[in-house]
């Protein structure tokens, strides 16, 4: 961080560092020597307030700070729509609101307007914790375990296997509507590369009757997924550097999801490394 940027942060923010490990009370950031933890990544233009073992408490006009620094304030919303206390699958929710609309409130900047909401979606479905999850019943445990191993879907801290299944268009349509997403990033497309056929959940049935929409108050435990099979590409795509370089089946998969979601997918991840992605449409 440059000297000018450090001075701007000190002048416009009253920031305190709370150290969870030592349970210390709020220490002014300038006294704790932690100004450097607020770093500006020039290439991406994102301002990151790093947490580590603690958390920032910020009292200031974040809009003023961002404008003077010439950077973008970015909020990461975890847990997604299904764990939102109001719009999620109650009682299997968090104790707070996990929708993008609540980000400025939770971040202490209620006067901040959202310019973009990016929906980050895996190319298949995963779930952590209890509660209804129709996708895991679509293909059977043998198929699920193969995908779980391919995607490394195990808890980072516990190593516990994540619940898993095909991409669920029904649930994702609901989630995108709740979040108001205007951009979509599709991740881990490369994990599907070894499949001869790739299932996609395009609907639900209950007692043999098609269910028109996702409803968190419905009997989700009894929903039967309706699956459409798409051809796989059976080819490594991690070396693809543009949309046109992807196999036609991989492009067909993404385009099928776009049609089901009625939403363009602009960003497609093709590997675990940071640079492994292709852009399909206008990005941020």
Secondary structure as GFF3:
##gff-version 3
##sequence-region A 1 284
A	DSSP	alpha_helix	3	12	.	.	.	ID=ss1
A	DSSP	beta_strand	14	19	.	.	.	ID=ss2
A	DSSP	beta_strand	27	28	.	.	.	ID=ss3
A	DSSP	alpha_helix	29	32	.	.	.	ID=ss4
A	DSSP	three_ten_helix	35	37	.	.	.	ID=ss5
A	DSSP	beta_strand	38	41	.	.	.	ID=ss6
A	DSSP	beta_strand	46	49	.	.	.	ID=ss7
A	DSSP	beta_strand	54	59	.	.	.	ID=ss8
A	DSSP	alpha_helix	62	69	.	.	.	ID=ss9
A	DSSP	beta_strand	72	73	.	.	.	ID=ss10
A	DSSP	three_ten_helix	81	83	.	.	.	ID=ss11
A	DSSP	three_ten_helix	100	102	.	.	.	ID=ss12
A	DSSP	alpha_helix	103	106	.	.	.	ID=ss13
A	DSSP	beta_strand	118	122	.	.	.	ID=ss14
A	DSSP	beta_strand	125	127	.	.	.	ID=ss15
A	DSSP	three_ten_helix	134	137	.	.	.	ID=ss16
A	DSSP	alpha_helix	141	151	.	.	.	ID=ss17
A	DSSP	beta_strand	163	165	.	.	.	ID=ss18
A	DSSP	beta_strand	167	168	.	.	.	ID=ss19
A	DSSP	alpha_helix	169	179	.	.	.	ID=ss20
A	DSSP	beta_strand	183	187	.	.	.	ID=ss21
A	DSSP	three_ten_helix	189	192	.	.	.	ID=ss22
A	DSSP	beta_strand	197	206	.	.	.	ID=ss23
A	DSSP	beta_strand	209	211	.	.	.	ID=ss24
A	DSSP	three_ten_helix	220	222	.	.	.	ID=ss25
A	DSSP	beta_strand	224	231	.	.	.	ID=ss26
A	DSSP	three_ten_helix	243	245	.	.	.	ID=ss27
A	DSSP	alpha_helix	248	261	.	.	.	ID=ss28
A	DSSP	beta_strand	267	269	.	.	.	ID=ss29
A	DSSP	beta_strand	277	279	.	.	.	ID=ss30
###
